[in-house]
Amino acid sequence: MSCVLIIGAGGVGNVVVKKCAQLPQIFSKIWLASRSLSKCEKIAAEVKRPIETAQIDADHVSDVAALIRKTRPELVINVALPYQDLTIMEACLATRT
């Protein structure tokens, strides 16, 4: 009953998406975003329920904030690069004002 935004479509992102997809009563909508849209689409095609995808460069606060405003997630999970944590947190805070 909540929307989750997963940032990162590598090996860990693949696992996180598939685990979230197993819990539709908790994660009613799943968004997967990464620099590589094709990776997102490949993962989405492997899941038995609809997964929304988006291309995003998590280094840019304004781009991440725009995606957060668009998707309106209750939870953001960063499984991209660890140094992007601060950028993503800053984007989350920017959407609260």
GITA-V680741 format. One line per field, one symbol per residue. ss: DSSP state (H for helix, E for strand, - for the rest). A space follows every 50 residues. Layout:
ss->???
//
This chain:
ss->-EEEEEE---HHHHHHHHHHH-----EEEEEEEE--HHHHHHHHHH---- -EEEE-----HHHHHHHHHHH---EEEE---HHHHHHHHHHHHH---
//
